[in-house]
Every structure is written in C-alpha cells, then in structure tokens.
C-alpha cells in the first residue's frame, strides 16, 4: 500500500525548499502529489482539498488524508515528515 503525500505550494521561494525536501525524503512507498496553487488546476480538486484540510498557509503537507501538525500555521519540519513515515517503506 502506498503512502499518499499531498504537497500544497504556491511556487514561491519559501515553498521550493520544502518541495525538494519532500521529494528527497519520499521512498518507493510514497506517492507524492504536488498542488501548485499559483496555477489554476483543470478541476477544482486542488481548491477543494485546501478547503477540506483547512489549509491556512503554504507550503502544507498532508499524508494519507491528514494535514500534518507542522502545517497548521507552524511550517513544515523534517521531524514531522519522518513521524508521518516519509522515507520508510509502507507496511502492507
């Protein structure tokens, strides 16, 4: 079973290091989906997900449908990404 990692960004200089960090930490058990909110999405999926997760600031990361604690107005951290399982194979 893959771990779904959703990364919400605005394509800004603050977001890009987080995008690179998440990409570098992801393993073969991670499916990374990047939503660049500075560009319109073909569907309203990206906007709907922002509302569903209650995202108030970017960048933000959700893993398996849960917005990480670090992304609730505090910023993304390596520790929180590790606790969410990034970089480790998913348990079947």
N, C-alpha and C positions, 0 to 999 in steps of 0.2 A: 504494500500500500504506500502510495506516495504522500509526502507531506506537502500540502499546498501553501506556498508562501506568496502573499499578495503584497506588493510594494507600491505605495502611492507616493508619487513625486510630482514636482512642478517643473522639473528640468532645470532647476536653479543651481547655483554654485554650492549651496548648502546641501542640496539633495544628492548631487552626483557622488560624493564620497560614500554616502550610505548605500546607494545603488551598487557601487563597486564592492563595498564590504559584504553586502548580502550575496551578490554573485560569487564572490570568492569563498564564502563560507558554505554555500549550497553544495550538497552532495548528490549522488545519483538518485537518492530517495526524495529529493526536493524538486517540486515543480514550481518554478519561480515565474510569477506573472507580474509584469510591471505596468502600472496605470500612470501614464504621464498626463496629469490633469491640465497641463498647459496647452494640450492639443485636444480638439474635440474627438470623442470616441464615436464610432459608427453607430453604436447602440447607446442607450443610456446606462449600460451596465456599470461604468466607472462612477458615474454620479450616484446611481442607486446604492452602490457599495459604500461610498463615502457617507451617505445618509444612514444606511443600515448599521455601520460600525460606529457612527457618531464621531467621525474624524474631525478634529478642530484645527489641527496644524499638520504641516508636511515637513519632512517626509514622515510616513507612517507605515507600519508593517503589521499585517495580520497573518497568523499561522493557523491553518485548519479552521478558518472561520472566526477566529478570536483576535481582536485588536490587542496587541501586546501592551502591557502596563507602561512600558517606556514610551509608548506613542500616545499616551493620553496626556498630552500637553507637557511632557517631560523630555522628549527626544529619544532617539534610538541609541541603545548601548550594546556592546559586544556581549556582556553578561546576560542580558535579557534574550538575545538571539540564541545564545548557547543553551539557556534554560528551555527555550522553545524547541530545541532539537536540531537547529541548523548545523550542518556539518557531520551529522551522525546518521547512519542508515536507519530507516524506519523499521520498527518491529512489525512483523507480519502477524 
